[in-house]
Amino acid sequence: MKKHRMDQDMPVGELKKIDDFLPPPKELAVQEETVMVTLRLSEKSVEFFKQQAKRYHTKYQKMLRFLVDRYAERYS
C-alpha cells in the first residue's frame, strides 16, 4: 500500500470561495502604451490565448497584457 504524500503547495484548513474578477477572453482586446518584457509561459496557456485571439480577431499578446493589467488593478 502506498503512503499518501501531502502536497506542500495545497492549502491547509478552511477554504474560502472568491468572486471571479477576471474578464472573459473577448474583453481582452484593447489598445494601450506598452513596455517590452520577456516572459516564459506554459505552452497550454499560450495556445489557449492564441485560439481566443483568432476567434475574436485580435492578437494574443494584447489579451495577455490586458489580463495582467486587470490583475494589477485588482490588487493595487
C-alpha positions in Angstrom: 0.0 0.0 0.0 1.3 3.5 -1.0 1.6 6.3 1.5 -0.2 9.5 0.5 2.2 12.5 0.4 0.8 15.9 1.3 1.4 18.5 -1.3 3.1 21.5 0.4 1.5 23.9 -2.1 -2.0 22.8 -1.3 -4.0 25.0 1.2 -4.5 23.7 4.7 -7.6 24.5 6.7 -10.9 26.0 5.6 -11.2 27.2 2.0 -12.8 30.4 1.0 -14.5 31.0 -2.4 -13.6 34.3 -4.0 -15.5 36.2 -6.8 -14.3 35.6 -10.3 -12.8 39.0 -11.2 -11.1 38.0 -14.5 -12.8 39.2 -17.7 -13.9 36.8 -20.5 -11.5 36.4 -23.4 -13.5 38.7 -25.7 -12.9 41.6 -23.4 -9.1 41.2 -23.5 -8.6 43.1 -26.8 -7.7 46.8 -26.0 -5.1 49.4 -27.1 -2.6 50.9 -24.7 1.0 52.1 -24.3 3.3 49.1 -23.6 6.8 48.2 -22.4 8.8 45.3 -23.8 9.4 42.4 -21.4 10.5 38.8 -21.7 8.1 36.2 -20.1 8.1 32.4 -20.2 4.6 30.9 -20.2 3.3 27.3 -20.5 2.5 26.1 -24.0 -1.0 25.3 -22.9 -1.7 28.9 -21.8 -0.2 30.4 -24.9 -2.2 28.0 -27.1 -5.4 29.0 -25.3 -4.8 32.7 -25.8 -3.8 32.2 -29.5 -7.1 30.3 -30.1 -9.1 33.0 -28.4 -7.3 35.8 -30.2 -8.0 34.1 -33.5 -11.7 33.7 -32.6 -12.0 37.4 -31.7 -9.7 38.7 -34.5 -7.0 40.2 -32.3 -3.5 39.4 -31.1 -2.9 37.1 -28.2 -0.3 39.4 -26.7 -2.9 42.1 -26.3 -5.2 39.8 -24.5 -2.4 38.7 -22.1 -1.4 42.3 -21.5 -5.0 43.2 -20.6 -5.3 40.2 -18.3 -2.1 41.2 -16.4 -3.3 44.9 -16.2 -6.7 43.8 -14.7 -4.9 41.6 -12.2 -2.6 44.5 -11.2 -5.5 46.9 -10.9 -7.4 44.5 -8.7 -4.6 44.1 -6.2 -3.2 47.6 -6.2 
